[in-house]
């Protein structure tokens, strides 16, 4: 004879843990059994698990495990390393609330001239020696004028002549003609983050519209370049707005999705914003992987300060790319530390022969 649970102890459909388990079962069946994208409703339901995941170890672990298995099934087991270099720093006319390179704010970052050809080549060679397989030239501008375009084309040619690295560029808003010119120069990938959900974007930027970013991403794709587009978590958005951002990115079909975490910068409007908790950050990584299963999910800025010793959990929770070394205006950790982490995880690295 079996003893039934008291009515008050029986799980019901309204029990959050049961509902969460059912949701993850549905998502797993879609992504792994049927190999199809999840619905918008499922994406928002996953976002709604954020408060539960803050306190439920089992749920967060299940979500991270599912994200990892989805990454392996859709993208394979290798991890890509990328180095970035700011070749034109500071003095940007935009007022993005998180950015210390904006001329609208008083920050420690001062405008710097364009780096020379030799400086760019030296940085690219160092990145290659450290194991990076691609190199991204970043310019703090609204969009390239003639001088910026000439610099981009010269720097891209120099990197291709002197190293084996693939060249990526991030230089703000593009016209269709500029996108075609950059593509013709051998630039493989263009980075232009949507940064935040369309519904949240006016909160963090007033000098241009979210739709302008969207249009630039479309121009990049039309020119034949791979698109790298992601965003920043922890700007003050809701978990549902993270899902909204991920769904917008999915519609663009990017090759890469960088996931940054806000590291509040002195002098910016967000300088006193609270850091995401590690659990919120890991939930965000898994959320993006489950919504955008086909793209490289690249761990980017802020992971060191937000996740600390838990960075490995993101690699086992859906991420399959890293920006190594320093970022645009903040310090990262050493490439050696990241390589040791990947070696300890027994994760194969898409890197130069003999690196590991």
FENNOR-V346163 format. One record per residue. N is the residue number from 1. RES is the residue in one letter. OMEGA is omega in degrees with one decimal (none if undefined). Layout:
N/RES/OMEGA ; N/RES/OMEGA
This chain:
1/X/177.9 ; 2/X/178.8 ; 3/X/-178.9 ; 4/X/177.8 ; 5/X/171.2 ; 6/X/-176.2 ; 7/X/-176.2 ; 8/X/-176.8 ; 9/X/-178.3 ; 10/X/175.6 ; 11/X/178.3 ; 12/X/179.1 ; 13/X/-178.9 ; 14/X/178.8 ; 15/X/-176.0 ; 16/X/-177.9 ; 17/X/178.0 ; 18/X/179.5 ; 19/X/179.7 ; 20/X/178.9 ; 21/X/179.3 ; 22/X/179.2 ; 23/X/-179.5 ; 24/X/175.1 ; 25/X/180.0 ; 26/X/-179.5 ; 27/X/178.3 ; 28/X/-179.9 ; 29/X/-179.7 ; 30/X/-172.0 ; 31/X/-174.7 ; 32/X/-179.1 ; 33/X/-177.0 ; 34/X/-178.4 ; 35/X/177.4 ; 36/X/-179.5 ; 37/X/178.0 ; 38/X/-179.2 ; 39/X/175.0 ; 40/X/-179.1 ; 41/X/178.1 ; 42/X/178.5 ; 43/X/179.8 ; 44/X/176.7 ; 45/X/175.2 ; 46/X/177.2 ; 47/X/-179.4 ; 48/X/177.2 ; 49/X/-176.1 ; 50/X/179.5 ; 51/X/179.3 ; 52/X/-177.8 ; 53/X/178.5 ; 54/X/-174.4 ; 55/X/-174.4 ; 56/X/-178.4 ; 57/X/-175.5 ; 58/X/-179.6 ; 59/X/-179.6 ; 60/X/178.9 ; 61/X/179.6 ; 62/X/-178.9 ; 63/X/178.3 ; 64/X/178.9 ; 65/X/178.7 ; 66/X/179.3 ; 67/X/178.8 ; 68/X/-179.5 ; 69/X/176.0 ; 70/X/177.7 ; 71/X/-179.8 ; 72/X/-176.7 ; 73/X/-174.2 ; 74/X/-171.9 ; 75/X/-176.2 ; 76/X/-170.3 ; 77/X/-176.9 ; 78/X/176.9 ; 79/X/-178.2 ; 80/X/178.7 ; 81/X/179.6 ; 82/X/173.7 ; 83/X/179.1 ; 84/X/180.0 ; 85/X/174.4 ; 86/X/-179.4 ; 87/X/171.8 ; 88/X/-170.1 ; 89/X/172.2 ; 90/X/176.4 ; 91/X/-179.2 ; 92/X/-177.3 ; 93/X/-178.8 ; 94/X/-176.9 ; 95/X/177.3 ; 96/X/-166.7 ; 97/X/-177.3 ; 98/X/-163.8 ; 99/X/179.9 ; 100/X/178.2 ; 101/X/-179.6 ; 102/X/176.4 ; 103/X/179.0 ; 104/X/-175.3 ; 105/X/175.4 ; 106/X/-176.6 ; 107/X/178.3 ; 108/X/-177.6 ; 109/X/179.9 ; 110/X/-179.3 ; 111/X/178.7 ; 112/X/178.5 ; 113/X/176.7 ; 114/X/174.0 ; 115/X/178.5 ; 116/X/177.2 ; 117/X/-178.1 ; 118/X/179.0 ; 119/X/178.7 ; 120/X/-178.7 ; 121/X/179.8 ; 122/X/179.3 ; 123/X/179.8 ; 124/X/178.8 ; 125/X/177.2 ; 126/X/179.8 ; 127/X/179.2 ; 128/X/179.7 ; 129/X/179.8 ; 130/X/175.5 ; 131/X/178.6 ; 132/X/178.8 ; 133/X/175.2 ; 134/X/-173.8 ; 135/X/-175.9 ; 136/X/174.8 ; 137/X/-175.4 ; 138/X/178.0 ; 139/X/179.2 ; 140/X/-178.6 ; 141/X/175.9 ; 142/X/178.8 ; 143/X/-172.8 ; 144/X/167.2 ; 145/X/-176.8 ; 146/X/-179.3 ; 147/X/-179.8 ; 148/X/178.7 ; 149/X/179.1 ; 150/X/178.6 ; 151/X/-179.8 ; 152/X/-176.5 ; 153/X/178.8 ; 154/X/-178.1 ; 155/X/179.7 ; 156/X/179.3 ; 157/X/-178.9 ; 158/X/179.9 ; 159/X/179.1 ; 160/X/179.6 ; 161/X/-168.6 ; 162/X/-178.0 ; 163/X/175.2 ; 164/X/-174.9 ; 165/X/166.7 ; 166/X/-176.4 ; 167/X/172.3 ; 168/X/-178.4 ; 169/X/171.4 ; 170/X/-174.5 ; 171/X/173.7 ; 172/X/-174.7 ; 173/X/-178.7 ; 174/X/165.7 ; 175/X/177.4 ; 176/X/-179.4 ; 177/X/178.2 ; 178/X/178.5 ; 179/X/179.6 ; 180/X/179.9 ; 181/X/179.8 ; 182/X/178.3 ; 183/X/-179.0 ; 184/X/179.4 ; 185/X/177.9 ; 186/X/175.7 ; 187/X/-174.0 ; 188/X/-169.0 ; 189/X/175.9 ; 190/X/179.7 ; 191/X/172.8 ; 192/X/-176.3 ; 193/X/167.6 ; 194/X/176.1 ; 195/X/-175.9 ; 196/X/177.0 ; 197/X/179.2 ; 198/X/-178.4 ; 199/X/-177.3 ; 200/X/-170.7 ; 201/X/-179.6 ; 202/X/178.0 ; 203/X/-174.2 ; 204/X/179.9 ; 205/X/179.5 ; 206/X/-174.0 ; 207/X/169.0 ; 208/X/-174.2 ; 209/X/176.0 ; 210/X/-176.9 ; 211/X/176.0 ; 212/X/176.8 ; 213/X/178.3 ; 214/X/-178.4 ; 215/X/176.8 ; 216/X/177.8 ; 217/X/178.3 ; 218/X/178.5 ; 219/X/178.4 ; 220/X/179.8 ; 221/X/-178.3 ; 222/X/179.9 ; 223/X/177.3 ; 224/X/175.9 ; 225/X/169.9 ; 226/X/179.8 ; 227/X/171.4 ; 228/X/-176.5 ; 229/X/-179.3 ; 230/X/-177.9 ; 231/X/-178.1 ; 232/X/175.3 ; 233/X/178.1 ; 234/X/179.3 ; 235/X/-174.1 ; 236/X/179.4 ; 237/X/175.2 ; 238/X/173.8 ; 239/X/178.5 ; 240/X/177.5 ; 241/X/171.8 ; 242/X/176.8 ; 243/X/177.7 ; 244/X/177.7 ; 245/X/-178.7 ; 246/X/178.6 ; 247/X/176.3 ; 248/X/177.9 ; 249/X/179.4 ; 250/X/-179.5 ; 251/X/178.5 ; 252/X/-178.3 ; 253/X/179.6 ; 254/X/172.3 ; 255/X/-179.5 ; 256/X/174.5 ; 257/X/175.0 ; 258/X/174.8 ; 259/X/177.5 ; 260/X/175.5 ; 261/X/-176.2 ; 262/X/170.4 ; 263/X/-169.1 ; 264/X/-176.4 ; 265/X/179.1 ; 266/X/177.0 ; 267/X/178.0 ; 268/X/178.1 ; 269/X/-178.6 ; 270/X/-174.4 ; 271/X/179.8 ; 272/X/178.7 ; 273/X/178.7 ; 274/X/174.5 ; 275/X/167.8 ; 276/X/171.3 ; 277/X/177.3 ; 278/X/-179.9 ; 279/X/177.2 ; 280/X/-179.2 ; 281/X/180.0 ; 282/X/174.6 ; 283/X/179.4 ; 284/X/178.0 ; 285/X/-180.0 ; 286/X/179.4 ; 287/X/-179.8 ; 288/X/179.3 ; 289/X/-177.3 ; 290/X/178.0 ; 291/X/-178.6 ; 292/X/-171.7 ; 293/X/-170.2 ; 294/X/-172.9 ; 295/X/169.0 ; 296/X/178.9 ; 297/X/-171.7 ; 298/X/171.0 ; 299/X/-175.9 ; 300/X/-170.3 ; 301/X/175.6 ; 302/X/-176.3 ; 303/X/-178.1 ; 304/X/-176.1 ; 305/X/-177.3 ; 306/X/-173.7 ; 307/X/179.1 ; 308/X/-177.4 ; 309/X/-179.4 ; 310/X/-179.2 ; 311/X/179.9 ; 312/X/-178.6 ; 313/X/177.8 ; 314/X/176.7 ; 315/X/176.2 ; 316/X/-179.3 ; 317/X/173.0 ; 318/X/-178.4 ; 319/X/176.3 ; 320/X/174.3 ; 321/X/178.7 ; 322/X/160.8 ; 323/X/-175.7 ; 324/X/-178.2 ; 325/X/-176.4 ; 326/X/178.8 ; 327/X/-174.0 ; 328/X/-179.5 ; 329/X/179.2 ; 330/X/-179.7 ; 331/X/170.0 ; 332/X/173.0 ; 333/X/-174.1 ; 334/X/176.5 ; 335/X/178.9 ; 336/X/178.7 ; 337/X/178.8 ; 338/X/179.0 ; 339/X/176.7 ; 340/X/178.1 ; 341/X/-178.9 ; 342/X/177.4 ; 343/X/178.9 ; 344/X/178.9 ; 345/X/-177.3 ; 346/X/179.6 ; 347/X/176.7 ; 348/X/-176.1 ; 349/X/172.7 ; 350/X/-172.6 ; 351/X/-179.8 ; 352/X/-178.8 ; 353/X/175.7 ; 354/X/-178.1 ; 355/X/-175.4 ; 356/X/none
